[in-house]
Amino acid sequence: MPKYLLKVNYVGEGIQGLLEEGGTRRRAAAEALVKSLGGSLETMYFAFGETDVYAIGELPNTQAAAALALTLGASGRVTCETVVLLTPEEVDAAARLTPHYRAPGR
């Protein structure tokens, strides 16, 4: 099952909600969301800096990943950047492909 890195930021009322609910309840909500899409939440960390939450989860396909991102964004309380994660074996398989490409200006 494909893995995704989610970089989440709380905005507006989402920050207040985090203060009221705490981290463990937000993790439980994240687990329920991912599970409802047929996936699983592997890990979730809160952080200082540009990103408030880093989470890694498995989702069955890109449609599920898009639904997750759309649902989070539609809440108006968080923003989400989704990154597809590749295993070393997937990179090996990609390196064996022979795409045909003409660079601009050549």
N, C-alpha and C positions, 0 to 999 in steps of 0.2 A: 504494500500500500504506500503511495507517495507520502513523503514527509514535507511539512511546511513550517517555516519559521514565521511567526506572527510578531510584528513590532507594533505595540498598541500604546496609544497616548490617551489619557483622560482629558476631557475638555469640559468647560462649563459645569453643568450640574453633575456630570460624571465624577468630577473630583469630590464634590460634596457627598455623593453616593458612596464613593470609596471610603471616605472618612467615617461615614455612618455605619457601613457594613463590615469594613475591615478586609484584609487580604484573603483570609481563608474562605470567606463567603464568596468573594469574587472568583477565586479559583474554582469553587464548586459550581458557580454559574458558568464558567468557561468550560468545565468538564461536561456539564449538561448540554451546552450548545454543540460542542464537537460530537458528543455521543448521538445527539439528535440527527446528525448528518451522516451517521454510520462510521464515525471515526473514534479516535481516542487521543486524549491529551497526555503527552509523554512527560512534559515538564513545564513549569511556569515560574518565572522569577520577576520580582519587582526590581527596579533599578533607578539609580540617580542618572541625571543627564538628559539627553534629547529624547530618549524613549523611556516610558514608564514601566512597560511590561514586555518581557521576551518570553514567548511560549513556543514550544515545539509540539506539533501534533501530527497524527496520521489522519488523512482523509481519503475516501475512496477514489476521488477524481477531481479534476479542475472545476467541474460544476459545483461540487460540494464546497470547495475552497472559495469560489466566487460567491456562493450563497452566504457563507460565513462572513466574508468581508462586507457584502451588501447589508446584511443584518446588523452588523456592528456599526457601520457608517450611518444607516438609517435611524439608529437610536439617537443620533445627535449628541451623544455623551462620550464617544470615543472615536478616534481615528485609527485605522489599521493599515499597515503595509504588510503584504504577503510575499514571502520569498520561497520559491520552490527549492528544496534541498535535494542534492544528488549524492548517492553513495559512490565510493571509489569505483565500484564495478560498473555503475551507470556511466561514469566518466570514461572508463576504459572502452565501453561499447560505443560511446559517442566518438571517441578518437579513431575507432576503426571504420567509421562511415566516411564516404568520399563525396562530399557535396561539391557541386560545380558552382563557382561564383566568379563574377567579374567585378573587381573593385571599381568604384567611380573614377572616371577619367582614364581608364586603361583600355 
